[in-house]
Amino acid sequence: MSEVIEGFGVKVYGIEETRAMLNRGIAAIDHFEPALDRVASDIMDVMDKNFEAQGRRGGGSWQQLSSRWLEWKMENGFDARILHMTHALRRSMTIYQDENQEIHIDDDSVEVRSTLPYAAAHQFGTNRIPARPYMEFVDGDARRFAATCERYLIGAMAGFRV
């Protein structure tokens, strides 16, 4: 008579590979600055488009200049476009490390701001100056920023240099 041994076994393959992949992902999360540097560049590109479109990019447009102010700008050789008198504000928000720009990028945030004293007045408006928000983003921008971060993380987990 032969003896029957009953039993069941499961062998899981890929545990070490999965562990390595997750560890690469953790390391990428701890050093997310490269992804956020790309997001910062994209943010500045969006703001450049906002300036170029004079607020029409996300719908609507910035309040037009008064005819008197527009005439003065043109008579004195300034750019007639809204928020383009000297181009300093646009440069401060769209040119990486412009002299009037503060940019902070670390492993969990990115911040781009202008040091020009009138920047906030134009973004938010005052009693005398209408708001002309150049820091305005549409839903597609936010999705693109998130996708940049996602690609960075997935690439790191796959073992690509990111």
C-alpha positions in Angstrom: 0.0 0.0 0.0 1.3 3.5 -0.8 1.1 6.4 1.5 -0.6 9.6 0.3 0.7 12.8 1.7 -1.8 15.6 1.5 -0.9 19.2 1.6 -1.0 22.5 -0.2 1.7 25.1 -0.6 1.9 28.6 -2.0 5.1 30.2 -3.3 4.9 33.9 -3.8 7.3 35.2 -6.4 8.4 38.8 -6.7 8.5 39.8 -3.0 12.0 41.0 -3.1 11.4 42.9 -6.4 8.3 44.5 -4.9 10.1 45.4 -1.7 12.9 47.1 -3.8 10.3 48.9 -5.9 8.5 50.3 -2.8 11.8 51.3 -1.2 12.7 53.3 -4.4 9.3 54.9 -4.1 9.9 55.8 -0.5 13.3 57.3 -1.4 11.7 59.3 -4.2 9.0 60.7 -1.8 11.8 61.8 0.6 13.5 63.6 -2.3 10.7 65.0 -4.3 12.5 68.3 -5.2 13.3 67.3 -8.8 9.6 66.7 -9.5 8.6 70.0 -7.9 11.3 71.8 -9.8 9.5 70.6 -13.0 6.1 71.8 -11.5 7.7 75.2 -10.7 8.7 75.5 -14.4 5.2 74.6 -15.5 3.7 77.1 -13.0 5.9 79.9 -14.5 4.9 78.8 -18.1 1.2 79.0 -17.1 1.7 82.5 -15.6 3.5 83.5 -18.8 0.5 82.4 -20.8 -1.8 84.4 -18.4 0.3 87.5 -19.0 0.3 87.0 -22.8 -3.5 86.4 -22.9 -4.1 89.4 -20.5 -6.3 87.2 -18.3 -8.3 85.6 -21.0 -6.8 82.1 -20.6 -9.2 80.9 -17.9 -12.2 82.8 -19.3 -13.0 86.4 -19.1 -10.2 88.9 -19.2 -8.5 91.5 -17.1 -10.2 94.9 -16.8 -9.1 97.1 -19.6 -6.9 100.1 -19.0 -8.5 103.5 -18.9 -8.2 105.3 -22.2 -6.2 108.1 -20.4 -3.7 105.6 -18.9 -3.4 103.7 -22.2 -2.7 107.0 -24.1 -0.1 108.0 -21.5 1.7 104.6 -21.8 1.8 104.8 -25.6 3.0 108.5 -25.6 5.8 107.6 -23.3 7.0 104.5 -25.2 5.7 101.8 -22.8 4.2 98.5 -23.8 0.4 99.2 -24.2 -0.6 95.7 -22.9 -2.1 95.3 -19.5 0.5 94.7 -16.8 3.4 95.1 -19.3 4.5 98.6 -18.6 8.1 97.7 -17.8 7.8 93.9 -18.1 9.3 93.6 -14.6 6.2 91.9 -13.0 5.9 89.4 -15.8 9.6 88.5 -15.6 9.5 88.2 -11.9 6.8 85.5 -12.2 7.9 83.7 -15.3 11.7 83.8 -15.5 13.5 81.3 -13.2 15.5 83.2 -10.6 14.7 86.7 -12.0 16.1 89.4 -9.7 12.6 90.2 -8.4 11.6 86.6 -7.9 11.6 84.5 -4.8 11.4 80.8 -5.5 11.4 78.1 -2.9 11.4 74.4 -3.8 11.9 71.7 -1.3 10.8 68.0 -1.0 7.1 68.8 -0.4 6.3 72.3 -1.7 7.0 74.9 -4.4 6.4 78.6 -4.0 7.0 81.3 -6.6 6.5 84.9 -5.7 7.4 88.4 -6.8 9.3 90.8 -4.5 7.9 93.8 -6.4 6.0 96.0 -4.1 3.0 96.3 -6.5 2.7 92.6 -7.3 0.0 91.8 -4.7 -2.0 95.0 -5.7 -2.3 93.8 -9.2 -3.0 90.1 -8.3 -5.7 91.0 -5.7 -6.7 94.6 -6.4 -7.0 97.6 -4.2 -9.4 100.5 -3.8 -7.8 102.1 -6.8 -6.4 99.2 -8.8 -8.6 96.4 -10.2 -7.6 92.8 -9.6 -5.8 91.3 -12.6 -4.9 87.8 -11.3 -1.9 86.6 -13.2 -1.6 83.7 -10.8 -4.7 81.9 -12.1 -4.8 78.3 -12.9 -7.4 76.1 -14.6 -8.3 72.5 -13.7 -6.1 71.1 -16.4 -3.1 72.9 -14.9 -3.6 71.1 -11.5 -4.0 67.8 -13.3 -0.8 68.3 -15.2 1.1 69.3 -12.0 -0.2 66.1 -10.3 0.7 64.0 -13.4 4.3 65.4 -13.3 4.6 64.2 -9.7 3.0 60.9 -10.5 5.4 60.3 -13.4 8.4 61.1 -11.1 7.2 58.6 -8.5 6.4 55.8 -10.9 9.7 56.3 -12.7 11.6 56.1 -9.4 9.7 53.0 -8.4 10.5 51.4 -11.8 14.2 52.2 -11.3 14.6 54.9 -13.8 16.8 57.9 -13.0 14.4 60.7 -12.4 
